[in-house]
Structure formats: structure tokens, C-alpha cells
Amino acid sequence: MSPLAEETDTDATDDAYRIGSHWRRQGDFVKAYRHLSIAAAAGHTDAMTELGIIAWEHGLVAKAVELHQAAATAGNARAAGNLGSLLVDLARDEEAEHWLRIAVDAGQLMPASELGELLRHRGDFAEAERWQRVAVDAGNPRAACRLGLLFHDQGRDQEAEHWFRRALADHHPEAMNRLGLLAARRGDTDEAKRWYREAAAAGHQLAEHNLATLTNPRR
């Protein structure tokens, strides 16, 4: 194949990817799939990743893992981060950690929060804190609440409260519930009820239970 023909094929593949990505953002998954499949068949790893996201959003978990793994194995760092997050949801923690570390080492910092959460559950609080702070700085909306959870687990209530309040900017129901728990722990029943009510109104079921328990402790 001549260099000109190779360049033409590359341009066509890139065009298919761009068009497919556009249609995915517009919510037309049929058109998105058609164009992205052309690019993915030519080895375009970003197209594979986009197809994996479509599969993920439509509940096709096995296909989502397959597509993301193909792209990640080919060196796509975004796919590695997505794959790690998928594997977390599937409770495949060892594999998840492997791919999340690849992603963050390659500069994909949004998945750092997922890595930090894995480490928190393992009890590795120091490294978990480091990655959650990286994720906060990268703008991950979940990271502030997760930092609060990390400190709450360690009984570091003042730091936990700081980060739960930071998480309120993203209207995080878990942060509201945890602020209620902290208020109850220090004996401020009125504030605890207020946070539980806000969390419950945002759909947090455990907050409803906490509110009922606080209001009617003998129930």
C-alpha cells in the first residue's frame, strides 16, 4: 500500500471515529455504533473505548469489558481507567487495581478516586488518601466525599466533616447522611435530623432509617 493510500485510510478511520463520537454524544446510538464499529475494526482504540461505553450504558457488561480490555491492552489509558471502574463494579478487585494503576500512571487522574476507594476498603489508608487527593485536584466529583469516608473510618471527625461539606457542592446524599452521623455523634440532635432529612429527600434510604431511629429511638 502506498503512503498516500495509508494516509487516506487513516483519515477515513479518524473521520468514522469523530462522527461516531458525535452521534454518541447526541444519543443516537445506532448511528454511533455504525461509525465507531468501522473505526474500531481498523484498530482505533478510542473507537473501541466509545463502543465499550455504549455497551456499559446499555447493560452489556461482558461486551463492555471485552471492548475496554482490547483498547487498554493496546495501550489506551482512558480505556484502562474505564476498565478498572467496570471491574470494581464486578468485585474483581485485583484486576481492577491493575488497570486503575496503569491508567493513573499514564496520567488519567479521574480514576484515581476508584483506586483510592479500593485501597480504603483494604485498609491502606495512607495510599488511599494520596489518590483521593489527586482525584480531588483532578475534579472528580466523588473524591471529596470519599476522602470524608476515609477520615470517618479512622475516627478523624474534623477532617471528615471538612470533606463532607466540600462534597455538598455536588449535592452528594452520602455526604449529607455522614454529616448527620457526625452531628449525632457529638450530641447535636437537631443538626443530625436536618442532615438526615436532606439526605433522605435526595433519595438516601439509610438516612431515612437513621432519621427514624433518632426520632424514635425505641423503635
C-alpha positions in Angstrom: 0.0 0.0 0.0 1.3 3.4 -0.9 1.9 6.1 1.8 -0.9 8.1 0.2 -3.3 5.2 0.5 -2.3 4.6 4.1 -2.9 8.3 4.9 -6.3 8.1 3.2 -7.3 5.1 5.2 -6.1 6.7 8.5 -8.2 9.8 7.6 -11.2 7.7 6.9 -10.8 5.9 10.2 -10.4 9.1 12.2 -13.5 10.5 10.4 -15.5 7.5 11.3 -14.4 7.8 15.0 -15.3 11.5 15.1 -18.7 11.0 13.5 -19.5 8.1 15.8 -18.4 10.0 18.9 -20.6 12.9 17.8 -23.7 10.7 17.5 -23.0 9.0 20.8 -23.0 12.4 22.5 -26.2 13.2 20.7 -27.8 10.0 22.0 -28.2 8.3 18.6 -26.6 5.0 19.4 -27.5 3.3 16.2 -25.5 5.8 14.1 -22.8 6.0 16.7 -22.4 2.2 16.7 -22.2 2.0 12.9 -19.4 4.6 12.5 -17.5 3.6 15.6 -17.5 0.0 14.5 -15.8 1.0 11.3 -13.1 2.8 13.2 -12.7 0.0 15.8 -12.3 -2.6 13.1 -9.4 -0.6 11.8 -7.8 -0.8 15.3 -8.8 2.7 16.5 -8.6 2.3 20.3 -10.6 5.4 21.1 -13.4 4.0 19.0 -13.2 0.7 20.9 -13.5 2.7 24.1 -16.5 4.6 22.9 -18.2 1.3 21.9 -17.4 -0.1 25.3 -19.0 2.9 26.9 -22.2 2.4 24.8 -22.2 -1.3 25.9 -21.7 -0.3 29.5 -24.6 2.3 29.3 -26.9 -0.4 27.9 -26.1 -3.0 30.5 -24.0 -5.2 28.2 -21.3 -5.6 30.8 -19.4 -8.6 29.3 -19.2 -6.7 25.9 -18.1 -3.5 27.7 -15.3 -5.4 29.5 -14.2 -7.1 26.2 -14.0 -3.8 24.3 -12.3 -1.8 27.0 -9.8 -4.7 27.6 -8.9 -4.7 23.9 -8.3 -1.0 23.9 -6.5 -1.0 27.2 -4.3 -3.9 26.2 -3.4 -1.9 23.1 -2.2 1.0 25.3 -5.3 3.3 25.6 -5.1 4.8 29.1 -8.7 6.1 29.1 -9.9 2.6 28.4 -7.7 1.2 31.2 -9.4 3.6 33.7 -12.8 2.7 32.5 -12.0 -1.0 32.6 -10.8 -0.6 36.2 -14.0 1.1 37.2 -16.0 -1.7 35.5 -14.1 -4.4 37.3 -14.7 -2.6 40.6 -18.4 -2.9 39.9 -17.9 -6.6 39.2 -16.0 -7.1 42.5 -12.9 -8.2 40.5 -10.7 -6.0 42.7 -7.3 -7.4 41.9 -7.8 -6.9 38.1 -9.4 -3.6 38.8 -6.4 -2.3 40.7 -4.1 -3.5 37.9 -5.9 -1.4 35.3 -6.5 1.6 37.5 -2.8 1.8 38.3 -2.0 1.6 34.6 -4.4 4.5 34.0 -3.2 6.8 36.7 0.4 6.1 35.9 -0.4 7.2 32.4 -1.8 10.5 33.6 -5.5 9.6 33.7 -6.3 11.1 37.1 -10.0 10.8 37.3 -9.8 7.0 38.0 -7.6 7.8 41.0 -10.7 8.0 43.2 -11.7 4.5 42.3 -8.2 3.3 43.1 -8.3 5.2 46.4 -11.7 3.6 47.3 -10.3 0.1 46.6 -7.4 0.9 49.0 -9.7 2.3 51.6 -11.7 -1.0 51.7 -8.4 -2.9 52.0 -7.4 -0.7 55.0 -4.4 1.0 53.2 -5.5 4.5 54.4 -2.3 6.4 53.6 -2.2 5.5 50.0 -5.9 5.8 49.7 -5.7 9.4 50.9 -3.0 10.2 48.5 -5.0 9.0 45.5 -8.2 10.7 46.7 -6.4 14.0 47.0 -5.1 13.5 43.4 -8.7 12.9 42.3 -10.0 16.0 44.1 -7.4 18.1 42.3 -8.4 16.5 39.0 -12.0 17.5 39.6 -13.5 14.1 40.3 -16.9 14.9 41.9 -16.9 11.7 44.0 -13.5 12.2 45.6 -14.3 14.8 48.2 -17.0 12.5 49.8 -14.7 9.5 49.5 -12.0 11.5 51.4 -14.6 12.2 54.1 -15.4 8.5 54.3 -11.7 7.7 54.6 -11.3 10.0 57.5 -14.6 9.0 59.1 -13.4 5.3 59.0 -10.4 6.4 61.0 -12.4 8.5 63.6 -10.8 11.7 62.3 -14.1 13.5 62.5 -13.0 17.1 62.0 -11.3 16.2 58.7 -14.2 14.0 57.7 -16.6 16.9 58.2 -14.5 19.3 56.2 -14.6 16.9 53.2 -18.2 16.0 53.5 -19.0 19.7 53.4 -16.9 20.1 50.3 -18.9 17.3 48.8 -22.1 19.2 49.3 -21.2 21.3 46.3 -22.0 18.2 44.2 -25.3 17.5 46.2 -23.9 14.2 47.4 -26.5 12.4 49.5 -23.9 10.2 51.3 -22.1 13.3 52.4 -25.3 14.7 53.9 -26.0 11.4 55.7 -22.5 11.3 57.1 -22.8 14.8 58.3 -25.9 13.7 60.2 -23.9 10.8 61.7 -21.2 13.2 62.8 -23.7 15.6 64.3 -25.4 12.7 66.2 -22.1 11.5 67.5 -21.4 14.9 69.1 -24.9 15.1 70.5 -26.3 17.7 68.2 -29.6 16.0 67.5 -31.3 18.9 65.7 -28.4 19.2 63.2 -28.3 15.5 62.7 -32.1 15.4 61.9 -31.6 18.3 59.4 -28.9 16.4 57.5 -30.8 13.1 57.6 -33.9 14.8 56.2 -31.8 16.4 53.4 -30.2 13.1 52.6 -33.5 11.3 52.7 -35.1 13.9 50.4 -32.2 13.2 48.0 -33.1 9.5 48.0 -30.7 8.1 50.6 -32.6 5.2 52.1 -30.2 4.7 55.1 -30.7 8.3 56.0 -34.4 7.7 56.3 -33.6 4.8 58.7 -31.2 7.0 60.7 -33.8 9.7 61.0 -36.4 7.3 62.2 -34.0 5.8 64.7 -33.0 9.2 66.0 -36.6 10.4 66.2 -38.0 7.2 67.8 -35.0 5.5 69.4 -37.1 2.7 70.9 -38.4 1.5 67.6 
